[in-house]
């Protein structure tokens, strides 16, 4: 199992959600690499991926054995 690190912006956004949503998002992130995952090609980071969690998305990248959660937001706002 890989170590998971949340960047400050991702953690701050996650903390604004209700308890049920927080648990759902964290549970999906804990199951990486399972889930609806796609590689993001439009950003400048070579190993950036998107995890779909219902209407929410989590952007993350892999750094050796560490999963770094960059951003968590709704579908319409994640790519801004």
Residue pairs with C-beta under 8 A, 6 or more apart in sequence:
2 32
2 62
2 65
2 66
2 67
3 65
3 66
3 67
4 29
4 30
4 32
4 66
4 67
4 69
5 66
5 67
5 68
5 69
6 14
6 69
7 68
7 69
7 70
7 71
9 70
9 71
10 58
10 69
10 70
10 71
10 72
13 71
13 72
13 73
14 22
14 25
14 26
14 72
15 22
17 25
21 56
24 53
24 54
25 53
25 56
25 58
25 72
28 35
28 51
28 53
28 58
29 51
29 53
29 58
29 60
29 67
29 69
32 51
32 60
32 67
35 51
35 52
35 53
36 51
36 52
37 49
37 50
37 51
37 52
38 49
38 50
38 52
39 48
39 49
39 50
40 48
40 49
40 50
40 59
42 79
45 61
47 61
47 62
47 63
48 59
48 60
48 61
48 70
49 59
49 60
49 61
49 62
50 57
50 58
50 59
50 78
51 57
51 58
51 59
51 60
55 74
55 75
56 72
56 73
56 74
56 75
57 72
57 73
57 74
57 75
57 78
58 69
58 71
58 72
59 69
59 70
59 71
59 72
59 78
60 67
60 68
60 69
60 70
61 67
61 68
61 70
62 68
71 78
72 78
